[in-house]
Amino acid sequence: MASGYQHRLWRYVDSGRRRKLRKLLQRHRKVLDLSEPAGRKGRTPLHRSCARQDLRTAILLLKYGADPSVLDQRGDTALHVAARQVARKGGTVYEDLFVPLRCRCPAAMNIRNRDGRTPGDLLGQSEEKWCPQEAVENGEAKRKADAEWSCKLLGEWEDEYRETCWQYEEDFYATDPEPENYEDWADRIFREYRQKQQQERERYQRKPKTTPPKPSPGLQQLLEEEHLLYEKRARAKDEELKEAKKRRYQESCSRVFSADSSRLLYYADIPWPCATGTAEEMAAVALHGTGCSDGAAYRRLLRRQQVLWHPDKFAQRCGSRLAEQDRRRILDTVTALSQAFNRLAEAAK
């Protein structure tokens, strides 16, 4: 499976992003395989650059070790692909693409593809369909003369190109800077944002800290009075809630523990002081609103709770009405609650 760097290599070659491609080759050349084919045609990055007529990308790949003799699915080298581009499009493709590649890898001119043709053969052939046998025989002499003339022109053009080509290769790349892409733009915006944040932080640290002005004596007194009034109302509201909880707890106990009731009792029907708490939390809720400092009132309330939740008395009042699936759980909770009340009574002596 191709690595992420290999996918980036193919993507940069296909999109013509030479600046990114050069950085990738400089940093990760050891893990990149420039001869690895991809796609249904089995073409290497060098094949792809020649198919796109991208000479600078092809030269960059050759500079970093791309093998021009690698074959694709049709048995073509990169020079075969360049020759097909010349035969198909003509114009300046020959001077701009084929001749520079041939100068860089002259040995590839002798490699034949699966059809037995070299790049020179493809360069001389036209895109016309095969003619009848008679037309082929009649035009054989003309084609042979044209081939000789093409070879002579090829030699002259190659000699002229060798004298002027690649003299300013580095300047050739530097004179055409690529426009800023999205990744570079995002990096630049992030750096500017971080720099602005740092400047704001430094400006805030240098700013002298000022203490807020103290309110006037009249305003201070008014604020204190409002605060005392708020605390008084909060205490009154808390007392109302305590009384309401205590009243609901007492009403539930009277309703469930009445002797004339015959309703079947489940665990959720028992008026626990705190259904989801421990035995100690239940005892604290049952005695809510009455503290040890109350003395006699605290002890009277504690005795009533001891009698109310005594296991034997509870069994006499409600034992016959307990649901069988919750009986053991109810009795265990009643026993634990009674023991919690007994511990509080011992501590109050």
Salt bridges, closest charged atoms under 4 A:
ASP14 OD2 - ARG48 NH1 2.75
ASP54 OD1 - ARG18 NH1 3.36
ASP54 OD2 - ARG52 NH1 3.14
ASP72 OD2 - ARG43 NE 3.65
ASP76 OD2 - ARG74 NE 3.94
ASP76 OD2 - ARG84 NH1 2.26
ASP121 OD2 - ARG112 NH1 3.62
ASP146 OD2 - LYS142 NZ 3.22
GLU158 OE2 - ARG102 NH1 2.35
GLU158 OE1 - ARG162 NH2 3.84
ASP159 OD1 - ARG162 NH1 3.20
GLU169 OE1 - ARG104 NH2 3.43
GLU170 OE2 - LYS63 NZ 3.46
ASP176 OD2 - ARG18 NH2 3.95
ASP176 OD2 - ARG56 NH2 2.74
GLU180 OE2 - ARG188 NE 2.97
GLU183 OE1 - LYS20 NZ 3.22
ASP184 OD1 - LYS20 NZ 3.47
GLU192 OE2 - ARG188 NH1 3.24
GLU200 OE1 - ARG203 NH1 2.89
GLU231 OE2 - HIS227 NE2 2.69
ASP238 OD2 - LYS242 NZ 3.57
ASP269 OD2 - ARG263 NH1 3.63
GLU280 OE2 - ARG343 NH2 2.69
GLU324 OE1 - ARG327 NE 3.71
ASP332 OD1 - ARG328 NH1 3.55
GLU346 OE2 - LYS349 NZ 3.63
